[in-house]
Structure formats: structure tokens, C-alpha cells
Amino acid sequence: MMFESTLHILSKQIAMSSSSK
């Protein structure tokens, strides 16, 4: 499903953002 892929990407983006901070 496309939605699941988007969720995974979003999670990665959030994790990266949190790490950056």
C-alpha cells in the first residue's frame, strides 16, 4: 500500500529531524 510507504518515509523524516535537533 502507498499509505504504508508514506508512513515509513514520514517516520524516517521525523527521526532525522529529531536527531538533527
N, C-alpha and C positions, 0 to 999 in steps of 0.2 A: 504493500500500500504506500501511496505517496505520502500520506499523512505521517506514517511512522518514520519515514525517512526525514521528513521535515523536523519532527520532534527530535530525532537524533542529532541533526545538524544544529538545531537551536540549543540543545543541551551542551554541545561542544562549544558553541559560541559563548554561552553563559559561563561555562567552566573557564574558557580562555580569558574572558573579561574579569572574572573573579580572581584569576591567577595574576592578571596584569595589575590589579589593584593591590 
